[in-house]
Amino acid sequence: MKRKEENKYFLLLYYILAIFIILAVIITLSTASYSTHRHYDMQIEASNKTLSAMTILKEREEEMSKNYDYGDFYETFTDKKYFDENHLNTGMIGAEYTAITTTLGNLDSKITSLNPNFSAVYIKMFNELSLKKGDEIVINSSGSFPMLGISCIIAAEEYGLKPFIMTSIGASSYGATNPAFTIFDMLEYLYENEIVKTRISIVSLGGNSDVGENFGEFNEYADRNLIIERINKSGVTFLYEKHFDTNIEKRLQIINENTENVKLFANIGGNSVGIGVRENAYYKENGILYANKYKKTSFITSGEGLIEKFLSNGVDVIQMLNLKQIAADYGLEYGFNKLPDVGTGDAYYEKTYNLTYSIIAILAVLAFLIYYKKRRSTKEN
């Protein structure tokens, strides 16, 4: 009888402790507070540098427009409104249709991509992925979101990472659609002016089959060959491979020859070499994709892009395509009318918890277990 009463007593203590632990967890979660991110100064520096890069590129394009005779090219192939007006006074919103426009683009997404605070978002992501100074990453960026690619490079360099950079010329509407000043030209100009320290390693035409099959009509003012000539003159590796799987194999080979241990693949925009093609096109998730949570859904490897190749090999991925979702996740305005100030957005803050109640709960449980064990031991002896 006494034994039964004692068991009831301990059972009651169990219930009380369980309730106490639940309450401790609830209190801990409800009293969460926000403090500036541990890399706040680095984030501010990177975002300011991104803003400077945008200004420099705008000045360069304005200078080129004075000395470059476009003839009737933009009258015929572009929405003149977006060529003549620098949206938000950034110069980084391209024309809707040009010879290197590949697909339709969303103007609000393109405007959102100009936010310099995306550099802070990348740094927060790098921290979440536990990347360390000196880690190697691969960045693949199309011409669709030029500033989103540039801000990633700047953020990576500020964080102390070693980026291997690939880019493609083609761009969806309102991206880097000026055939005379492509994403390739922008990155080269920033490198020459020491705004970024890392040069592009691979460039391709992009678009269908990664060889610009769906590019628009070229004329003497924007000859396709002029773009290829600029690339070849630069000495940067120009990859022209129509067969998709061979293209991916060649890229991976060049990456492996130039890196030792890639820790992250960042894919910016929707070019096919990153996303993949046919049934293996990877549009499922955005933001951080953890390799340890990746589940292969198809046994067919043909058509797999670099996202799936890296995930399959245990490398985490950052996928920057659905900007509406990513902006919401990091507290950034979507489709603004005024360029946001540096330092705005949730990326500059991190959530911290007061663990006092949780620690007390853990200690109480430990004390109870020690007491119970000693009591049992005494009874048995």
N, C-alpha and C positions, 0 to 999 in steps of 0.2 A: 504493500500500500504506500509506504513511504517512498519507494523507488518510483512509483507511478506519479506521485505528486512532484517529485524532483524533476522527472522528465517533462511534466507539464510546465514547470517553472522555467526550465531551459528552453523549451519550445516557445514560450511567451517572450523570453529574452531574444530568441532568434527573430521573431516577428517585429519586435521593437527595434532591433538593430537594422533589419531590412528596411523598415519605414524610415529610420534615421538616415540610412544611406541614400534612399530615394530622395528625401527632402534635401540632403546635402548637395546632391547632384543638381536638383532643380534650382536651389539657391545659387550655386556656382554658375550655372548657365544664365540665370536671370540677372545676375549682377556683373555680367561681362562689360568691360569698358574698352574704349579705343585709345590707342596711343600712336604717335608717329612711328612709321615703319623703321626697323633697325637700319635700313639702307636709305633713309629719307634724303640725306645730303647727296648721295649718289644719284637718286631718282631726279632730284631737282637739277643737278648738273647735266644729266643725260637729256632731260626734257628741254632745258634751255639750249643745249647744243642742237637738238632736233629743230627747234624754232629757228636757230641761226642757219641751219642747213637749208631750210625752206626759203628763207630770205635770200640767201646766196644763189639758189637755183632760180628763183624768180628774177633776180637781177641779170643772171646769165641769159635766160630765155628772152628777156626784154632787149638785151644787147644784141642777141642773135636776130631778133625780129626786125631790127633796124637795118641790118646788113644782109638779110637773106630775102631774095625775091621769090615769094611764094606764087606769084602770078595769079591765075584764077583757081588755084588748087583748093583753097579753103572756101571759095564761093561755091564750088561744085560738090565737095566731099564732106563738108562739116556743117554743123549747126553754128553759124557765125556768132550767135549770142555768147556761146561759151568760149569761143576763141578770142573774141574782142574784149570780153569782160573777165577780169581775174576775180573769180568768185572768192569772197571774203578777203580779197586783196592778197591772196597767197600765190597766185600764178600756177597752182598745182591742180586745178581742175581742168582736164583736157577737153577737147572737142568730142561731141557725141559720136560722129562717124568720120574716120580718116582711113587711109590705106592700111594702117596697122590695127584697126579696131577688129577684134575677134568675135565678141559677143555683146549682147545688151548688158549694160551695167545699171545699177541703182544709184541715182544721184545722191540721195541721202547717205548711203553707205560711203560713197566717195568723199563727201563732205566730212563725215564722222572720222574717216581715216586720217584727216589732216590734224587731228588733235595731238599736239606735241606730248601730251601726258601718256600716250601709249608707250613711250619709253619707260615710264614709271611702272606701267602694267607689266611690261616684259621683265623688268628687274624683280618685281614681286613674284612673277612666275618662276624665274630662275631660282629665287630663294625657296619657293615652295617645292621645287624639284631637287633641292639640296645641292645645286651646282656649286663648284668651288673655283677659285681663281686658277687659271691655267687649263681648265677643262675645254675640250674641243667640241664645237657644235657645227652643224651644217644648216645654212639658211638658204631656202629656195624661194625666190620672190619673182613674181611676174610683173608686167607693167601695169596691171590693173589697180594696184594700191601702192604707188611709188613711195609715198611717205611712210606707209606702214612697214615697208621693207627697210627703208633708211633708218627709221626709229629703232628697229630691231638690231641692226648692225651697230648703231651708236650705243644702245643699251648694253649689248654684249661686250663691246670694247670697254665701256665704263665699269662693267662688272668684273672685267679681267679675264673674260673668256677668249678663246681662239676660234673665230668664225671662219668657216670655209663657205664661200658665197657663190651661189648660182643664180642666174637671172635669165628671163626670156623677154623678147622684145614686144610680143603681142600684148594688147591691153583691151579690156572691155571698155564700154563707153565711159567717158569722163575721166579715164585714167591717164597714164602717160602716152597719149595718142598722137603726139606731135612727131612725125617721122624724122624730123631734123633734130629732135631732142628727146630721144627715147630713154627708158629707164637705164639702159646701158650707158648712154651719154651722161646722164645725171650722176650715176655712181662713179664713172671715170672722172668727172669734173670735181666731185667731192674728194676723191682720192688724191687727185693732182693738187688740190688746194689744202690738203692735210686736215680736212674736216673729219674724214674717216681714215683709219690707219691700214685697213685691210682692203686689198684689191679683189675684184671679181676673179674667180677661178674658171668658171664655165659660163658661156652665154650661148643661147640658142634663139631661133626665131619665135618659138612658141606657136600658139594657135593649133589648128588641127594637125595631128601627126608630129607636132613640135617643129614643123618646117614651114609654118605660115600658110598652109593650104587655104585657109579661109580669110586671108588678108584681102582687103579691098583693092580697088584698081589703083595702080601707081602711074605716075606720069613723070615728066622730066624734072619736076620740082621736088619730087619725093621718090626717087628711084630706089627700088628694093636693093639693087646692087650697091648703091651708095652706103646703105646701112651695113651691108656685108663687108664692103671695102673698109669702113671705119673700124669694124671689129677686127678684121685681119691685120690692119695696120697697127692696132694696139698691142698685139702679141698675146691677148687673152685667148684661151682655148675656145674655138668656135665649134660647137657640136651640131652637125647636120646629119641626123640619122632618122630616116622615115619609119623604119620598122620599130614599133614601140618597145617590145621586150628587149631588143638589141640596144636601143637607146638607154634603157634603164640599166642594163648590164654595163654599158660603157661608163655611165655616170658613176655607178658603184665602184667600178675598177679605178677610176680617176680619184674618187674620194678615198678609197683604201690606200692608194699610192701616196696620198698627201696628208693622211691623218693616221694616228695610232690607236686612239680609243674614243670614238665619238660618243658623247653623253646625251646629245639632244638633236633632234631634227625639227627645225621650225619651217613650216610651210605657210607662205603668205600669198593669198589669192587662190584662184582655182585652175591653175595650169595643169594640163593632163599628166605631166611627169610626176607631179606631187600627188594628185588625187587618184590617178589611174583611169582606165577606160573600160567601157562596156559594163559587164556585171560586176566588175571589181572596182568600179569608181567609188571612192570612199568619201561620202558626204554625211556620214552618220553623226559625228560629234564635232564640237568646236572647243577651243580653249586648250587646256592641258589634257592629253591622252596618255594615260599611264600604261606602259608596256605590260606590267604584271596583271592588268585587268583586261588586256586585249584577248578576244576570242575570235579565232579565224572562223568565218562562216562559209567559206568555199574551199574546196580542194583544188580548184583551178587557179594556177598561179599566173597564167598568161593574162596580161592586162593590168597586173598589180602595179600601182605607182609607188613612189618612194615612202609614202606614209606607211603602207602595209609592210613594205620591205624592212623598214627600220623597227616597227612595232614587233614584227616576227622575230627580229634579232635582239629583242630585249632593250631597245632604245626608246626612251620617252619621246613624245611628239607634242609640239605646239601647232595647232591648226587655227589659222586666222582667216576665216571666210565669212561666216555669218556675223557681221559686225553689230547687228542689232542686239543679238544675244550677248556677245562679248562686252559691248558697252554697258548693258544692263548689269552684267555680272560684276563689273568693276566700277560702277557708279559714274559712268561717263555719259554725257548728253549725246543723244542720237539726232543727227540732222540739224545742227545748230545754225543760227544766223550770225553769230559772232564767235570768232576763234576763242576758245576757253583759255583762261590764264594758266600759266604753269603753276602746278601745285594743287590743282583741283581734281577731285575724284577719290574714290575709296582706295585706290592702289597705294596711296601715301600713308595709309593707316593699317594697323593690324589689331586684331581682337585679343585682349588679354583677360584672364580669368583670376578671380580671387579664390585661391585653392584652400583657404583656411578651413572652411567647413568640410571639404572633402578629406583633408588631412586628418581632422578630428575624427571623422567617421571611420577612416581606415585604422587609426590608432585604437578606437573603441572596439572595433572588430578584432584586432590583434589581441587586445587585453582580454576580451571575452574568450577567445580561443585558448590563450595561455591559461586562464583561470579554469576553463572547462577541462582542459587536458590534465592539469594538476589535480583537480577534484576527482577525475576518473582514476588517475594514477593512485591517489591516496586511498580511494575506496577499494581498489583491486588489491592493495597491499594490506 
